[in-house]
Amino acid sequence: MIEKALKGSRGYWAWVALLLVLIGLGISAYARQMSLGLGVTGMGRDISWGVYIAQFTFLVGVAASAVMVVLPYYLHNQKAFSKIVIVGEFLAVSAALMCMLFILADMGKPQRVLNVLLYPSPHSMVFWDVMVLNGYLFINLISGWAVLGAERKGVPPAPWTRPLIYLSIPWAFSIHTVTAFLFAGLPSRHLWLTAVLAPRFLASAFAAGTALLILITFILKRVAAFDAGQEARSKLAVLSAYAGTANFFFLGTEFFTAFYSNVPAHKQSLQYLFFGLEGHAPFVPWMWLSVITGLVSVGVLMAPSLRRQSNWLIAACTGLVLSIWIDKGVGLVIGGFVPSPLEEIVDYMPTATELSVTLGIWAIGLLVLTVLLKTAIAVKTQE
């Protein structure tokens, strides 16, 4: 079926060419990082996780959000999701792939990954994170491809695909729970040392990932004449609104706990992100942009009269994705390192090398998603 991705319009090939250029730039930047070490990045002793882990954290949520279409379609027989479920599964594949590439980039040298695989430690959350991400990627790729192949032949899917699909549902929750535990298991980082981090991660995942899925359906409708259906988008918009509400509720509980208890160690990271700390305030405008944009977007999604209008729905979904990307994909990771255990404040700024590698990895994920969706749409429309 993959040969269907080798046919396309001039616009399609221009998009592929752009992604290949970005991938080439990313590989060049990664080669420089491999040669000179992680010293070419903005990371250091005090902030050892940067833009790579920030993107990883956001994309794990995008991967997990596929459950929002898999669960209602396969468990509750919601026919409205028949066209969109394959989009969700392939989005999960590309997001999980990018997650592992960002981990690879953050480790500096690829051979270090072998330490995780050859010397597994049940006490290492990184080991469990790598395992569940690999498993989730292959579960979605194998099950999605098998169901698509059966549809192309006009036959029912093989019996073994349904148990695999059912397995992907709890697995989706596990990948982001393990990621949250990776953060919450570090006792010296007070911003992450909270029992609500895992549910907050899941809520933000289902909000941003579902909103991103809605945006992809609009893109496919415009560039490929493939319409997943207004009913599916409407139901996903409601799910995204509720998940976004839960996400901001959890954020509010963090503020209450930190500032009502008045424990300095719990307040300082939030102060640094939202109000500035000792003259350091690089993220303040971004974090308030995240909060305001997110709340307005959730409000629009909550209003039936607004979310039924395509322009409002696109704007709200875009705002919600941007809001959670800033909060979870930038602020949460960097803010957790400030102040350091030695009470020092160190600002972080990614270098051109980091940004080039990041764009390259995003381009790889988008290229994989493009090829998979091109194949899926060709089968769905029987081209």
C-alpha positions in Angstrom: 0.0 0.0 0.0 2.9 2.3 0.6 3.2 2.9 -3.1 0.1 5.1 -2.9 2.2 7.7 -1.1 4.4 8.0 -4.3 1.6 9.7 -6.2 0.5 13.3 -5.5 0.0 16.8 -6.8 2.7 19.5 -7.1 1.7 20.9 -3.8 2.1 17.5 -2.1 5.7 17.1 -3.5 6.5 20.7 -2.5 5.5 19.9 1.1 7.6 16.7 1.0 10.6 18.6 -0.4 10.3 21.2 2.4 10.3 18.5 5.0 13.3 16.8 3.4 15.2 20.1 3.5 14.4 20.6 7.2 15.4 17.0 7.9 18.7 17.6 6.1 19.4 20.7 8.3 18.5 18.8 11.4 20.9 15.9 10.5 23.6 18.5 9.9 23.0 20.1 13.3 22.9 16.7 15.0 26.2 15.8 13.4 27.7 19.0 14.9 26.2 18.1 18.3 27.7 14.5 18.0 31.1 16.0 17.1 31.3 18.7 19.8 29.0 17.3 22.5 26.0 18.8 24.3 28.1 21.9 25.0 26.7 23.3 21.7 23.2 23.4 23.3 21.9 25.8 25.9 21.7 23.1 28.5 24.2 22.8 31.3 24.7 21.7 34.9 21.7 23.6 36.3 19.3 23.1 33.4 20.0 19.6 32.0 16.7 19.3 30.2 15.9 21.7 27.4 13.9 22.0 24.3 14.3 18.3 23.4 12.6 17.0 26.6 10.1 19.9 26.4 9.0 18.6 22.9 9.1 15.0 24.1 6.7 15.9 27.0 4.2 17.6 24.7 4.3 14.9 22.0 3.8 12.0 24.5 0.4 13.6 25.1 -0.3 13.9 21.4 0.5 10.2 21.0 -1.8 9.3 24.0 -4.7 11.3 22.6 -5.4 8.6 20.0 -7.3 6.8 22.6 -10.0 9.5 22.3 -11.0 8.1 18.9 -10.0 4.4 19.4 -12.1 4.0 22.6 -15.5 5.3 21.4 -15.1 3.6 18.0 -14.0 0.1 19.0 -15.6 -0.2 22.5 -18.8 1.8 22.0 -19.3 1.4 18.3 -19.6 5.1 17.6 -19.8 5.0 13.8 -19.1 8.8 13.6 -15.4 8.0 14.3 -15.1 5.5 11.4 -13.1 7.8 9.2 -11.1 9.6 11.8 -9.9 6.6 13.9 -7.1 5.7 11.4 -6.0 9.4 11.5 -5.7 9.2 15.3 -3.7 5.9 15.2 -1.2 7.2 12.6 -0.9 10.5 14.5 0.0 8.4 17.5 2.7 6.5 15.5 4.4 9.7 14.2 4.2 11.4 17.7 5.7 8.3 19.4 8.5 8.2 16.8 9.3 11.9 17.5 9.3 11.2 21.2 12.0 8.6 20.9 14.0 10.8 18.5 13.9 13.6 21.1 15.1 11.2 23.8 17.9 10.1 21.4 18.9 13.8 20.8 18.9 14.6 24.5 21.2 11.8 25.4 23.9 13.3 23.2 25.3 10.1 21.7 23.0 7.4 20.3 25.0 4.6 21.7 23.9 5.7 25.2 20.5 4.3 24.4 22.1 0.9 24.4 22.7 1.3 28.1 18.9 1.5 28.6 18.3 -1.6 26.4 21.3 -3.8 27.3 21.3 -3.1 31.0 17.6 -2.6 31.9 16.8 -1.5 35.4 13.2 -1.7 36.7 14.1 1.2 39.0 14.7 3.5 36.0 11.7 5.5 34.8 13.6 6.2 31.6 13.7 2.4 30.9 10.0 2.1 31.4 9.3 5.2 29.3 11.4 3.8 26.4 9.6 0.5 26.6 6.1 1.8 26.7 6.7 4.3 23.9 8.2 1.5 21.6 5.3 -0.8 22.5 2.7 1.9 21.8 4.3 2.9 18.5 4.2 -0.7 17.2 0.8 -1.5 18.5 -0.7 1.4 16.6 1.3 0.9 13.5 0.6 -2.8 13.2 -3.1 -2.6 14.1 -3.8 0.4 12.0 -1.9 -0.9 9.0 -3.6 -4.4 9.3 -7.1 -2.8 9.5 -6.3 -0.5 6.6 -5.0 -3.5 4.5 -8.2 -5.5 5.2 -10.3 -2.5 4.2 -8.4 -2.3 0.9 -9.1 -5.9 0.2 -12.8 -5.6 1.2 -12.5 -8.2 4.0 -12.9 -8.1 7.8 -9.8 -7.4 9.8 -7.9 -10.4 11.1 -9.2 -11.6 14.5 -5.9 -10.8 16.3 -6.2 -7.1 15.5 -9.1 -6.4 17.9 -7.2 -7.6 21.1 -4.3 -5.5 19.9 -6.5 -2.5 19.5 -8.0 -3.1 23.0 -4.5 -3.3 24.4 -3.7 0.1 23.0 -6.3 1.8 25.2 -4.7 1.2 28.6 -1.3 1.5 26.9 -2.2 5.1 25.9 -2.8 6.0 29.5 0.4 4.3 30.6 2.8 6.2 28.3 1.8 9.5 29.7 1.5 8.2 33.3 5.1 6.9 33.1 6.3 10.2 31.6 4.7 12.0 34.6 6.4 9.7 37.0 9.7 10.4 35.3 9.2 14.0 36.5 7.4 13.4 39.8 10.1 11.0 40.9 12.7 13.7 41.2 12.4 15.0 44.8 14.6 18.0 44.4 12.3 19.6 41.8 9.4 21.0 43.7 7.3 22.1 40.7 7.1 18.4 39.6 6.8 16.9 43.1 3.0 16.6 43.1 0.6 13.8 43.1 -1.6 15.5 40.5 1.1 15.6 37.8 0.0 12.4 36.1 -3.7 13.4 35.9 -2.7 16.8 34.8 -0.5 15.3 32.0 -3.4 13.1 30.9 -5.9 16.0 30.9 -3.6 18.2 28.9 -2.9 15.3 26.5 -6.5 14.7 25.8 -7.2 18.5 25.4 -4.2 19.4 23.1 -4.0 16.0 21.2 -7.7 16.0 20.4 -7.6 19.6 19.3 -4.7 18.8 17.1 -6.6 15.9 15.6 -9.5 18.2 14.8 -7.1 20.6 13.0 -5.7 17.8 11.0 -9.2 16.8 9.8 -9.7 20.4 8.5 -6.3 20.2 6.7 -7.2 16.9 5.1 -10.6 18.2 4.1 -9.0 21.2 2.3 -5.9 19.6 0.7 -7.1 16.0 0.1 -10.9 16.4 -0.1 -11.2 13.9 2.7 -13.8 14.8 5.2 -13.9 12.9 8.5 -17.3 14.3 9.3 -18.8 17.2 11.2 -20.3 14.9 13.8 -16.9 13.4 14.7 -15.3 16.9 15.0 -18.2 18.1 17.2 -17.8 15.2 19.6 -14.1 15.6 19.7 -14.5 19.3 20.4 -16.7 18.5 23.5 -14.1 16.0 24.7 -11.3 18.6 24.2 -13.3 21.2 26.1 -13.8 19.0 29.1 -10.2 17.8 29.1 -9.0 21.5 28.9 -11.2 22.4 31.8 -9.7 19.6 33.9 -6.2 20.7 32.9 -6.8 24.3 34.1 -8.4 23.0 37.3 -5.3 21.0 38.1 -3.1 24.0 37.4 -5.3 26.0 39.8 -4.8 23.4 42.5 -1.1 23.8 42.1 -1.3 27.5 42.6 -3.5 27.1 45.7 -1.2 24.5 47.3 1.9 26.5 46.6 0.7 30.0 47.6 -1.7 29.2 50.4 0.8 26.9 52.1 3.4 29.7 51.6 6.2 27.2 51.4 9.0 29.0 49.5 10.3 25.9 47.7 6.9 25.2 46.2 6.2 28.9 45.3 9.5 29.8 43.6 9.1 27.9 40.3 5.6 29.2 39.8 6.8 32.7 40.7 9.6 32.4 38.2 7.2 31.3 35.4 4.3 33.6 36.0 5.5 36.7 37.9 9.3 36.6 37.7 11.8 35.8 40.5 14.6 38.1 41.6 14.6 40.0 38.4 14.5 36.9 36.1 11.3 36.8 34.1 11.9 35.4 30.6 8.8 33.2 30.5 6.3 35.5 32.2 4.6 36.9 29.0 4.6 33.4 27.4 3.0 31.8 30.5 0.2 34.4 30.7 -0.3 34.1 26.9 -0.7 30.3 27.6 -3.3 30.8 30.3 -5.4 33.5 28.6 -5.4 31.7 25.2 -6.2 28.4 26.8 -9.1 29.7 28.9 -10.6 31.6 25.9 -10.2 28.5 23.7 -12.0 26.3 26.3 -14.7 28.9 26.6 -15.3 28.8 22.8 -15.3 25.0 22.8 -17.8 25.0 25.6 -20.3 27.1 23.6 -22.3 24.9 21.2 -23.2 27.9 18.9 -19.5 28.8 18.5 -17.9 25.4 18.1 -20.4 24.5 15.4 -18.8 27.2 13.2 -15.7 26.0 11.5 -13.7 29.3 11.9 -14.4 29.5 15.6 -13.6 25.8 16.0 -10.3 26.1 14.1 -9.3 29.2 16.2 -10.2 27.5 19.5 -8.3 24.3 18.7 -5.3 26.3 17.5 -5.3 28.4 20.7 -5.7 25.3 22.9 -2.8 23.5 21.3 -0.6 26.6 21.5 -1.6 27.1 25.2 -0.7 23.6 26.3 2.5 23.6 24.1 3.7 26.6 26.0 2.6 25.4 29.4 3.7 21.8 29.1 6.2 21.8 26.3 8.2 24.8 27.6 7.2 26.2 31.0 6.8 23.0 33.0 10.1 21.5 31.9 12.3 24.6 32.2 10.5 26.0 35.2 11.1 22.8 37.2 14.9 23.6 37.2 14.5 27.1 38.6 15.7 27.7 41.2 18.4 25.0 41.4 18.9 22.9 44.6 21.6 25.4 45.5 19.0 28.3 45.2 20.6 29.7 42.0 18.6 31.1 39.2 19.9 30.2 35.7 18.0 31.3 32.6 17.9 28.9 29.6 17.9 29.8 26.0 18.1 27.2 23.2 20.9 27.5 20.7 20.6 27.4 16.9 21.9 23.8 16.9 19.1 22.7 19.3 16.4 24.5 17.3 17.7 23.0 14.0 17.7 19.5 15.5 14.2 20.1 16.9 12.9 21.3 13.5 14.5 18.2 11.9 12.8 15.8 14.2 9.4 17.5 13.8 10.0 17.3 10.0 10.7 13.5 10.3 7.5 13.1 12.2 5.4 15.1 9.8 6.9 13.3 6.8 6.0 9.9 8.4 2.5 11.2 9.2 2.1 12.6 5.6 3.1 9.2 4.1 0.8 7.3 6.4 -2.2 9.6 5.8 -1.6 9.7 2.1 -1.8 5.9 2.0 -4.8 5.8 4.3 -6.8 8.4 2.3 -6.0 6.6 -1.0 -7.4 3.4 0.5 -10.4 5.1 2.0 -11.3 6.7 -1.3 -10.1 3.6 -3.3 -7.9 5.6 -5.6 
